[in-house]
Amino acid sequence: MSVSVQQAPTAALSSCQTLRNPSGPRSQGDPNTTLLTRSPPPEGDELTATEEEVEVEGDKQTEMEDGKLTEEEVANHLSSLGRSATGLHHIYQFLSLPRQNLKNVSILCHYVHLQKLELPYNRIKDLSCVSHMPYLIMLDASHNELSEFFGFQPPKNLKEVNFSHNQISAMKDLSAYASLSKLILDYNSFSEIRGLEKCSSLTHLSIAHSKISRISGLDNLPLKHLCLRGNLIKKIENLHTLRTLQVLDLSSNRIQSLSGLQNLHFLGSINLESNLIREIKEATYVHDLPLLRELNLKRSPVQEQPDYRLAVIFLLHRLTHLDEQAVTAEEKVSAVNKFDPPLEVGAARDHMTHVVYQHMQPQVIFDSTLPSLDAPYPMLILTGPQACGKRELAHKLCQEFSDYFAYGACHTTRGPYFGEEDGCDYHFVLEEEFQNMIRMGCFVQTMQYGGHWYGLSREAIESAAREGLACCIHMELEGVFSLKNSYFEPRYVLLIPTSTKEYISRMKARGLYSNGQIDTAVSRINLYVKINKERPGFFDSVISSDNREEAYRALGQLVKEYLGLEEQGAGGGEHTRAAPDNTQPDVSGEPPAAEKVEVSSADSFSRNYWNKVQAGLTPQKTSAELASIHRKQQMVREALMGKSPGAYTQLFKRSVHTAPSLLAPHSQPGPSSSLNPNVGRPLPDRIEDSSSEESRASSGLSMHSSAGALSVGSPSDGLDAGAGPKVDPLDISMLGQNLESTKDHTESGLTPDAPRSAPERVSPTLTTSPGRPGSNAKPVLPPIPSGRKAAEFGPKP
């Protein structure tokens, strides 16, 4: 028997699918299709149809057992009918023969028009037939027994080749494959990458699970996807020229560092699973990659680090997937709040920590610094970057104005610098002791800077307050944010260097700071400037610290205006204290001249500053609010006059103190004053009894300390300290103001409800508070009053 092939007019049709049935529909009207036909058997050698089919099937089975590809099998697996490269004929472009146990595919030499050839999962060792396919674009010969690398003449349009899972051990020069764009060589035995220098179109290269120990031979390739998974690579190197690389897979290697990826600015995905990366700080090498979105560090020692995930998310805030898990917005916020919280967040946490620990301790009343209703305890805070002269100016200020200020020494865990004294500049403690103090609720605010803890203890403020002095403290910006959350309302003065060069030279001259510390300090100058620019009123005053003497002169001038001592300092040659509070006013009821100067200057300073801030930030009080305030004042006056003692007696009922008061106010001389021992005529019995009863009842809310001495407009300013056993009145400025007003009307024969012919005259020594201390509703504090030592308020001989 013989089998003949009917040839088409041109050789171009040899790659068309052959048909078993020549009379089928594909042969009719299709002159360009090659048909496989049989020649008629010669005479005398006729075979039945059944015998012929058995013979053909037997031949086919024999060929397949030998692994030889037949035309019949080719015909069964051709697909994708289309036009030839010349466009003149219809041909089948794709041939796929997976898992056919093929060894010999030499018959494919006649199928010259194939564009895609897939021969995976066979036993092929020779692919020389590909040399006859000039139009071939895609070749898949994976999972075979190839040992030769590209053992065929290069088709000029070959773009994608898959030689994975073969037995190839060496790469050769592929300069002739200029169109090659995708090359997959996984699971072979390569030990070196070579021969790809001229592959100017190669964008996808995968050589996974081989024996490569070093990355090389990839210079200036236009790679976008590089996979070197499962090799013996220990270091990321020679990738800096891959400017277009987007996806990098180096999993299952022996890499210990991410160094070498810094300049790959198009890199969006990095897979380093199952490597030897141990430190979180390695992520800093890829911190500046703007397009990095995916990072995989699974099964690496770095995952054992505490807070590993949040730390990596914080360093690489652009990530959308970490270790094949999506990065949520909540995780990004948590990472920032944990490792670099905004100043407000850190201050809020610090404040909450100290409040909670203070409440956990046994109840302690800090008598001198409790917030009052008329004015908070006065404090002065000097803030600015490191080594700007805060501490030096604070010491100098407290020495010159020793009657008004006392230095508040903070606690720190760092060691003392040259010349620093324990207890004078700082309280130097160990970190363990510092943490114990936090848990004991000893601090008002704490912060970390330069790896050390700093904290302002309540005792440091109390020690100054017990002496009747305002506290002067210096701290960094974080401490200012924390202190603003407390009920203290200090004045904040910013000391800022304006010459960076001079600031750096001064720090270097001290010889106490490393280059890193100097760089950090310089970088924080812009932070202070930004806060001052974006938050008007955050600092009460800003002073340049380039020249320390000029800075102190400016600070001193500011404090004199603050205390109302400017005119006194000019007249006397040196600053003097204001007139003692026990000085009696003249017969006309006006305060002494010195006192008037002090109060007028201080009130003017505060009033001007308050008006500026009030105009831009704080709404004016409505008529309803003013009416409410007036009603409350009326109730206070009635209570003090004894017209409604029941409710107030129950409200302020406390144990009676018999010790003489340190805060005895001065009363105006007159026939109706019963509180001045020099005046012989007492008030009527009813008024005397009710007033005394209310004073004794309210004394339970006042502390036997110097707090009143530091409050502006204290109602105690009108009593004589030597009047015998008396008790402290309420520390309420409005109450004191209305008490004086009530006394004036009582002397003139008017009652609180009687009509008034003229506006009431309020004592100039009293100032009204714009808001309750600690509510952050009062942007401007009252001036620091005249400091008085506690001993000066004792009974007179």
Residue, then its C-alpha position, 0 to 999 in steps of 0.5 A: m500500500s502506498v500513501s501519496v500527498q497531494q501537493a499544493p501549487t506553492a510550498a507555502l501551503s505545506s503548513c496547512q492542516t491535513l484532512r483525513n477525509p478529502s471529500g469533506p467540506r474543507s476541501q470543497g471550494d478551498p483550492n489553497t488547502t493541502l489535503l492528505t489523500r491516498s493513491p488507489p491500490p494497484e491491481g491484484d493487491e486489493l485490500t478491504a476497507t477494514e484491513e486498510e484502517v487496521e494497517v494505518e492504525g498499526d503504523k501510527q501506533t508504532e510511530m507514537e511508541d517511538g516518540k516520532l511525530t506524524e503528520e496525522e497528529v500535526a493535523n489534529h493539533l493545528s489551530s488558529l486559522g489565519r493568513s500567511a505572512t505574505g497575506l496570500h494564503h490561509i494557514y494554521q498558525f498555532l501548533s500545540l502538542p503537550r504531553q504526547n511523549l514526543k522525542n522526534v519532531s523533525i517533521l515540523c521542518h515542513y511547517v514553515h509558517l507556524q507562529k506559535l509552537e507549544l511542545p511542553y511535557n515531552r521528551i524532546k532533545d533536539l529542536s533543530c526543526v525550529s530553524h526552518m520556521p522564520y515566522l515563529i514568534m512564541l516557542d514553549a519547550s518546557h519540561n523536556e530533555l533539552s541540553e543545548f541552549f537555543g540549538f537552532q538558527p534564530p527566527k528573526n521575529l522570535k519574541e518569547v521562549n520558555f526553556s524551563h525544566n530542562q537540562i541546560s547548564a550553560m548560556k551562550d551568546l544571544s546577540a542574534y536574537a534581537s527581537l527576544s523580549k521574554l526568556i524563561l529558563d527556570y529549573n535548569s543548571f545555570s551557574e552564570i548569567r551571560g550572553l544577554e548584552k545585545c538583547s535590546s528588547l528583553t523585558h522579562l527574564s526568569i532564571a529561577h531555581s538554578k545555581i546562580s551565586r552572583i548577579s551579573g551580565l544584565d547591564n543596561l538591559p530594558l528589563k521590567h520583570l526579573c526573577l532569580r528565585g531559588n538561587l544562591i545569591k547573597k548580595i544584591e548587586n549590579l542592578h543599578t543600570l536596570r532603570t526600567l525594572q518594575v518587578l523583582d523576585l529574589s525569594s529563596n536566596r541568601i540575601q541579608s541586606l536590601s542595599g543595591l536597590q536604591n536607584l531603581h526608581f520604577l521598582g513597584s514590587i519586591n519579593l524577598e521571601s525566605n531570605l536572611i534579612r534580620e534588621i528592620k532598618e534595611a527597609t530604609y534602602v528602599h524608602d525613597l522608591p516612589l513607586l514601591r507598592e508591594l514588599n514580601l519579607k515572609r519567612s525571614p528573621v526580620q519578622e521576629q522583630p517587635d512591631y515589625r509590621l508597623a515599623v516597615i509600614f512606617l518606613l515605607h508609607r507608600l506600601t499597599h501590600l506587605d507580606e502578601q497582605a493588604v496594608t490598611a489605612e488604620e495600620k498606616v495611622s497606627a504606624v505614624n502614631k507609634f514611631d513619629p506621632p504628630l506633636e499633638v498626639g504625643a502631647a495628648r498621650d503624655h498628658m493622659t499618662h500623667v493624669v492617670y498615674q496621678h489619679m492612681q496615687p493617694q489623693v494629694i492637694f498641691d496647694s500653691t498651683l491649683p487652678s483658681l477661678d480668676a487666674p492660673y498660677p503664673m509660669l514663664i516657659l523659654t523654648g527653642p532648639q537645642a543649645c540656643g541659650k534657653r537654660e543660660l537665659a533662664h538662670k540669668l533671669c531668675q537671678e535678676f528678678s529673684d523677687y518674682f521668678a524661681y528656676g524650675a529644674c527638670h529631671t533627665t536621664r542623660g548624663p551631665y555636661f561639663g559645668e552642669e550641676d545636679g539639682c541646679d541645672y537638672h535633676f540627673v536620674l537613672e532611667e529606671e528611677f525616671q520611669n518609677m517617677i512617671r508611674m508615681g504621677c510625679f510629672v506634669q509633662t515628659m518627652q524624649y529627645g536624643g534618646h533621653w527622657y526629660g520631665l517637668s515634675r510638679e514638685a519643681i513648680e511647687s517649690a517655687a510657688r511655696e515661696g510666692l514666686a513664679c516658675c521659670i522653665h526651659m523645654e523643647l517644643e514637645g514639652v510645650f505641646s504637652l504642657k498646653n494640655s494641662y490646666f497651667e497657662p504659662r507665657y511662652v517665649l520662643l528663642i530661635p537662631t536666625s543664622t544657621k552658620e553661627y548656630i552650628s559654629r557655636m554648637k561645635a565650639r562647645g564640643l558636646y555634640s556629635n555631627g548627628q546631634i548638630d544636624t538634628a538640632v539644625s533641622r528642628i529650627n524649621l519646625y519651630v519656625k513652621i509652628n510659629k508661622e502656622r499657629p498664630g499666638f502659639f508663642d507669646s513672643v519670639i526673640s532671636s538668640d544669635n546674640r545672647e546679650e541682646a536676647y537677654r535684653a529683649l527678654g528682660q524688657l519683655v518681663k519688665e513690661y509683663l510685670g509692669l516694672e518698666e517705669q520703675g526701672a527707668g526712674g530708679g536705675e535698677h528694678t525695684r519691687a512694687a509697693p507692698d500690698n499692705t500699703q494703705p491707700d490715701v483718703s480718696g480711696e485711690p491706690p498709691a502712685a507706684e501701684k497704679v503705675e504697675v497695674s496700669s502698665a501690666d493691664s495695658f500690655s495684657r489688654n492690647y495683646w488680648n484685643k489683638v487675639q480677641a479680634g481674630l480668634t475669639p467671639q465677643k460675649t453675647s448679651a445673653e452671656l453678659a446677662s447671665i454673668h450679671r445674675k451670678q454677680q448679683m447672687v454673689r453680692e447677695a450672699l456676701m451681704g447675708k441676704s441669702p446665706g442658706a444656699y451658699t452656707q451649705l455649698f461652702k460649708r467646711s471646717v473652721h480655720t483659726a490660723p491667721s491668713l497669709l493672704a489678708p486683703h487690704s480694706q479701704p479705711g472708713p467708718s464701716s470697716s470692721l476688718n481693719p483693727n485700726v478702725g474703732r467703729p465696727l460694722p452693724d452686727r448683722i453684716e459682721d456676723s454674716s460676712s464672718e460666717e461666709s468667710r469661715a464657710s468658704s475657707g475650706l476651698s482656700m489653701h494656706s499657701s502663697a497661691g493667692a499672692l501669685s494671682v492677679g486681682s486676688p480678693s485678699d488684697g484689701l485686708d490687713a495682715g495683722a488683723g488677728p485670727k482670720v481665714d482665707p477668702l475665696d480666690i475668685s476675682m469677680l467675687g472680690q471685685n463685687l465685694e469691693s463694689t458692695k462695700d462702696h454701696t453699703e457705705s453710701g447707704l445703697t443696697p445691691d438692689a438699689p438703683r445707681s445713679a452712676p457706673e460703679r467704680v472698679s478697683p484698678t488692681l482687679t482684672t477680669s479673666p476672659g475664661r476659666p483656666g485650663s479650658n483653653a478659652k483664654p488665649v492671654l494670661p493676666p500679668i505676673p503679679s508682684g511676688r511676695k515671700a510667704a514670710e512677708f505676709g505674717p502677722k505684724p508685731 
